[in-house]
């Protein structure tokens, strides 16, 4: 090592460790006297009873010269006087291509508690969104393998889409289909705030062995502290950014954005924020654009993001759903009524929209999609008359056409979970269907 390199290393090296002491524990927060830290820094807490135990926590605020910390993991070992050591660094994740096929926790560590492979790069989880002038325009379609999406809600590489649905309507199943069937180079699946039982079921059934081989899964179940659920979202996004910078076309699938908002509300209330809209704190609505704007196109690669949004009682106007819908480039609405009728995926085409479809689809494709929507809309407007037998055949040519086409359209839009249909084949089938041929 040359002299200049040694001097540079000495300037950057942290040769003096700074400590503080735990003052008290209030609810989710730990208060300490010192050390000197900044917001977002990671600290190590050393319980007095177990000297070999180290607990990671993050600085989430300050109050009357006291440092407010929140641990990443649940613990009952911290007491007054426990030492608090500052790292003077925010949370980072270790990542490389050797992690593809792995299942990690919200902090980027193997969920099975095995050792990380060697040769990984350190990548900060908190990063700024790309400069808007450096974002490449979206011009290439993403083949999802799902007919209803490729034909009626075409998605471009680098687009950000919300999947809005109540509980039990098929969000996880749709994510599994996207992970297995899309033509992206890599999937990053974030299961945040989910039931622990569902994690292994999703990996083994919805994702499957083939899907896992080209995926990285991030898991922070509902029993984990709020901070780890939030950090799971940042960790998953940072991993996507790492691979985007390498030139990959990445699919990010995050389930669910609502539970991340709930975790941020939990953190905000604990640190003294006032509740505003339906109990959500202001930091929730500050977090959403900071997180969502990080995905999209880059200089060399893309991140196509699918965020699930859990709408209580199928209320599409609840605060988180309303805020997210305005930030994304489209939304898919999963309809409980369609699911109850056995229609899968239960996407309500008329209530869903892809804001980029007009720019990335051919004229013939757009015409076929417009006609399909017109037929579905006509049937929906006259549905009650048709079902009770009050409509007399021949009264309206448009309604007669809708009655004729509606069963064939619904059959066309339905798809088995294990079925994958290439993009060009789906569009050709749509045009044949609408033009009176076979679908």
N, C-alpha and C positions, 0 to 999 in steps of 0.2 A: 504493500500500500504506500503510495507516494505521500510526501509531506502535506501537500495541499489537500489530499483526500482525508488525511488524518485530522487536519485542522477543521475541515468542513464537518466531519463526523463529530468532533468534540463540540462544535457550535450547536449541532442539532441534538446531541445526546442529553437525556434527562438524568443528570448526575446526582440530583438532590430529590429524594422522595418526600412528598408532602402528605401529612396525615391529619386527620381530624378525629373526633370522637362522637359516637352516637349520643344524641341528647334525649330523644324520646321517639316513640312510635305512635302515630295517630292514624287509625284506619289502615289505608293502603300505603301510607307514606312513612318514611323514616327521616327524622330530622337530625342533623349533625352540626356540631360546632366545627367549621372548617371541613376539609382543606380549601385552598384557593382553586376554584373550578369555574367552568363556563357551562351554560345551558347545553345539554346533550352529551356532556362528558361521561365516560364510563368510569365507575369507581369500584374498588374491591373492598368488601366489608369482611373483617376477620372476627368471627364470634369468639368471645372469651372462653367459652366452655370447650370449644373444639379448635385448637390452634391450627390444625392442618386443613381446616375447611375454609374455602374462599367463596364468598357470595358476590356475584356481579349485580350492580345496580346502576341506574342512570340518573343523572341530575335532571329533574323535571321542573325545578323552580327554586325560588328563594323567599324567605319570610323573616323579617327582623334580623338580618345578618345570619340566619340559619340556612343551611343547605337542605333542600327537599329532595330526597332520593326515593326511587321506586325500584325494588328488585325485579330482575327478569324472571326469577323462579320463586315458587312459594317457599317460605321458610319460617320456622318458629324459633330459630337459634340465636337471633340477634337480640342483644340487651343493652342497657345503658353502659357506656364506656367502651363498647366494641370499636376497634380501630377502623377508620375509613381512609383508604389510600386512593389518591387521584392518579389516573393514567394520563390526564390531559389530552385524551383522544376520544372521538366518538366511536360508536360501534362499527366494526368492519366485518366482512365475511370473507372466508377463504374459498377461492373458486378456481376451477380450471375445467378443461374438457373431460378430465378423468372422473368428475362427479356425475356425469350423465348416467342415468339409471339409479341414482341414489334417492333416498328418502331422508330429509333433513328436518330439524326442528326450526322454530321461528328465528333462532340465532345462527342458523347455518351449520349446526353440528349434526352428525348422524343420529337419527332417531333411535337406532338400535344400540347406541352408546359405543359403537366401534370407533377405531382411530381414523382420522382423516388421512387420505393418501398424501404423500410428500410432493413437493414441487408446486404447491398452490400459490396463487397470487392473492394479495390482500386488496380488498375492494370495499370502499366506504359504502355503507347502506344509505346514508343521507346525501343525496346529490341534487344538483340543480337540473331542471328540465333543459333540453337542448335549446339553443338560440333559435327563435322562429325562422330567421333567415337562413339557417343551416339545415332546415328540414326539407327533404326532397318531397315534391308533390306525389300523391298516391295515384298511380296509373296502372298497377297490375292487380288482377283479381287473385284472391285466395280461394283455392278449391277446398271447400270444407268436407265434401263427400256427403253432405246433407241436402237433399233435393229442395226442401222448402226454403233453405237459406240461399243456395246457389242460384235458384231461379227467380225468387221473389224478393230477396233481401241480400243481394250480392255484396260481399265484403271484399275490400281491397287490402293488400298487404300494408300494414301500418295503421289500419283503422282501429278505433276504440269503440266497443259496443257493450251496451248493458243488457243483461238478460233478467227481465223483471217477472217475478212470479211469487205466489204464496207458497207455503210449505207443502211439500208432497206433490208437486205438479210436474216434476221431471227435470229440474235444473241440473242435478248431478249426472243424470243419464245423458242429457244433451252435451254436457262438458266432456263426458267420456267418449261420445261419438266424435266430437270435434278433435279430441286428442288423438284418437286412433286413425281417423280418416283424412284429416287435412294434409295438404302438401307442404306444410312448414318443415323447416330443418330440425327444430327442437321445440318441445313443449315444456313450459314451467308452470306447474299446477300448485296453487296455494290454497290449502284447506284450512281456513282460519275461523275459529269459533265453532267448529263442527263437533258433533258427538263423537266420542272416541270409538264407538262401535262402527261408525260409518267409514272410518279411515281405511282400514284393511279391506273392507268390502269394496270401496271405490277402487283401490289399487288393484285388487285381484279380479273384480268382475267388470266394472265400467272401463277401467284403463287397460287391464290385461297385460300379459307378459310382453307382447309386441309393442304396446303403447309405452310401457315403462322403459323399454330399451332406448327410447329416444326422448325421455322425459326426466326432469328433476322435480321432485315433489317436496313442497314445504308444508309442514303440519304444525299447527298450534291449536290444540283442542280447547273446548269451552272451559275446562277446568284450569287452564293455565292463566297466570296473571294477565291483566289487561295489557300491560306493557309488552309482553311477549307476543300477544295477538297482533298488536299494532306493528311491532318490529318485524313480524312475519311478512307483512305486506311490503315493507321497505326492503327486506332481504330478497324476496322473490323478484321485486322490480329491479334491484341492483344486479342480480344474476342475469336477468334479461338484458340489461344494459351492457354487461360485460360481453355477452355473446353477440349482441347487435354490433358492438364496436369491432368484433372479429369478422363481421360480414354475414352473420347468420340471419335467416328469417325466422323469428321466434314467435311462438304463440304463448301468451300469458293468459292463464285461466284462473281467476281469483274468486273463491267462494267462501264468504260472501262479504261484499262491501258494507252491507248493513251492520254486520257484527263487528267490523272494524270501527265503524262510526260509534257503535254502542260502547266499545272498549275505550275509545277516545273520550266519550262522554263520562265514563267511569273515572278516567284519569283526570279530566278537567274538573269534575265535581270534587274529587279528593284534594286537588291542589287549590281550591277556593274560587273557581270560576262560577259566575252566576248562570243558572239554567235559563234558556231563552225559549226557542221554538219547540214546543212539546217536550221540554226537559233536556233538549240537546244544548250543549254549551257552544259558545262562539268558535272555539278551537276546532270543533268537528267540521264546520263549514270552511275553515281555513286549511285543514288537512286535505280535504277531498281534491281541490285543484292542484295542490302541491304534489300529490301522489299520482293523479291521473295524467297530468301533463308530461310526466317523465316517459311515458310510453309513446309509441308512434314511430315515424320514420326517422332515420339518422343519416349520416353521411354515407355509410357503407352497408348497413343492414336495416331491418325493420323489426318492430315489436307490434304484433297484432294482438290487442287485448280484449278479452271477454270477461266482464265483471258481472257477477250475479248480484241482484238486489232483491232482498226479501221484503215483500210488501205485505204488511199486516192486514188481514181481512181483505186482501186483493185491492187495497186502497192505493191507487197509482199517484195520488197527490200528497202522500205523507212526506215529511220534510226531506229525508235523505233521498228518496226516489225522485222528488221534484228537483233537488239540487243536482243530482247525478245526471238526470236526463238532459239538463242544459249544458253539461260539460262534455258529453260524449258525442260520437259521430253516428249515432243510431241506437235503436233499442228494439229488442225482441220481447214481445209480451207472451208469456205462457198462460193459456186460458184454462181455468179449472173445469169449465163446462166441456171443453174439447177433451180434456184428460179423462173426465168421467164417461165420455162417450167412447173411449178406447182409441182416440186419435193421438198417435205419437210420431214425431214430437208435437206437443200440443201448442204450436205457435199460431197465434191469432194474426194472420197476414194483414188484415185490415187495420189493426191497432199497432202494427210494427212498422218500422221504417229504417232504411239504410240511407244515410245522407249522401253517400258517395256513389250510389248505384248509377245515377244519371251520367256520371263522368267516366265510369269504367266499363259500361256495358254497350253492346252494339245496338243499333237502331231497331233491328228485328227483335232482339231480346226485349227491349223496353216496350215495344208495341205489344208483344205477346203477354208480358207482365201486366201492362195496363188493361188489356182486355180481360185477363183473369180476375184482376181486382174489381173491374166493373161488374162482371158476372156475380162474384161473391157478394158485392155490395147490394146489387139488385135483389139477390136471394135473401140477404140478411134483413133488408128493409121490409120485405113481404113475408117473412118467415112465419109469423103467427097466422096470417091468412091462409097460407099454404098448408100448414100443419093441421088446422081445424077444418080444412076442406071448404073454406069460404071462397077461395079463388076458383073461378071458372075458366077452364082451359080455352085459349083463343082470345081472351080479353086483351092481353098485352103480349106482343111478340118478345119483348125483353124478358118478361117474367117466364114465359114459356121456355125461352133459351136457358135462363138461369136454372129452372127446374130440371132441364135435360142435362146440363153440364155439371151441376153442383156435386152429385155423387162421384162422378169421374174425377173432378178436381180434388175432392177430399181424399179419394183413393190415391191419386197421384202424389199428394203432399204427405201422406203417411209413409213411414219407413221403419223397417225393423232395426233394432239397435245394432245388430251385427252386420247390417247391410251398408255397403259403401258404393256410391254412384259418382263417377267422375264428373267434373263441372260441365264439360262440353256435351256429355251424354244427357245430363239433366236438362240443359237448355234446349237441346234438340227435341227431347221428349215433350217439353212444355210447348214448343212451337207446333209440333205435330198434334198435340191435344187441342190446342186453341183453334187450329186450322181445320179441325174435324177429323184428323187422322187418329192413329192409335197412339196412346201415351206410352 
